Amino acid sequence: MYGRKRIILSLVVAALMISIAGAGALSVAPKTEASDGVTVALTTSPPNIYSGVVPNGTTVYLYQGAKPTATATLVLAGGSDVNWYHKEIDLGNNVKISESGTRGNTLLIPLWNDVEGARPWKVEVSAHSGGSQFLWQGTLVIVPKPTKASVLTDINALTATVNRLSCSAFLPGTKLAVLTVINAAKMKVNAGSYGGAVTTLKVSLLARTDGCAKQGKPDSDDWVRTCAAQGALYPQVQYLIIELQLLQQHPAA
């Protein structure tokens, strides 16, 4: 299980340093202005955790579904047929799975993937006019549906990662502090306090392991003092936070 989660990590971190807004949509600032009058709507079959308008530059989270019926459909309004370009990328190793183009005012995206199985992937989509004028861009990130049990499994995997690291990778005394924070988060998850676990991980652990991800070296308040160790811990903590936020917002049945 530890290996499976390590596969997910680095690109998930880059994609997910954003706050949840609305029913399952996670928003980032648009990089490019969409053309006037262009609206893209998302529908899913069967119903997923988000449907509705997808603003330009937005990343939307969707749960993986069963083959071959689970799909997402993007519909472009305010214009005629356009050129859609979409690229699927493995979230663990940043390897492109596929890339293709389609013409029309709708784009159908499977929410299952033969190659990746249960591993998360993302689909980067852009729409262009016949003359290659940019109209819209967005990203779908397709993840396994988290459960309390899966989160607890991932917390145990994070604990195992910390235990494998040498004490020399931490400031004196802080390896035990890291394990204490993780245990506190685990207790909150067991109690059903997913928001409390998010706060614990963000405030007391994520901020202590983020220097290398943000500036290429440990910063002044990091407990983990090597980038190799931070590279092992930081992505796991980030993914746990995302799982907990999704679980808090969309409790498992």
Summary of the structure (lengths in Angstrom):
residues: 253
radius of gyration: 19.4
end to end distance: 22.7
largest distance: 62.9
contacts: 809
relative contact order: 0.16
helix: 37%
strand: 27%
